[in-house]
Amino acid sequence: MVALQSTIGTCAAGQCTPIQAEHVRDVRRAVNAVRVLAGLPPAWPDNAPLTGRIQAAHLAEIRDALNQARGVLGAPLLVFSQTAGFNQFIRASSMLELRNGVR
């Protein structure tokens, strides 16, 4: 797994918002709701909170679970603007894309 910095925003400008476990949990909860609507099992049945650093693998699994459900529902698959790489900041746009994808 590739670790990402656990912040959202443009840190070069000093405008970082730390990602909290609740941000990821909320997105996972919303993706689970879309999956149930699509007749798929929840990707996170216990919705356990994250501990430690937010990792690239966490974003990738959320993206994959959401796109699987969107495909079943006949909705277009999402294409994300940021690829997860080693030691990169998670941009606010990445979280917004996930949030918008469940609407």
C-alpha positions, 0 to 999 in steps of 0.5 A: 500500500502506498501512503498518502499525506492525510490532508485535503487541500493545497498545502503549498499555500498553507491551506490544508484541512486534515482528513479525519476518519469520519470523512472517509467513514461518511463517504464509505457509508454513502457508497454502501447506500449506492451499492445496496440500491444496485443490489450489491452487498455493502463494501464495508459491512461493519463500517469500522472507522479507519485508524492510522494514515489515510492510504492510497488503497483506501481511496482506490477501494472506495472508487472501485466500490462506487464504480461497480455500483454505478455500472450495475445501475447503468450510470456512467463510471467516474473518471477521477482527476487524481491518481493516488501516488506515494507521498502525495497530498489528497486533494479536496477534489478527490473527496468531492468527486467521491461525494458527487459520485454518490448523488 
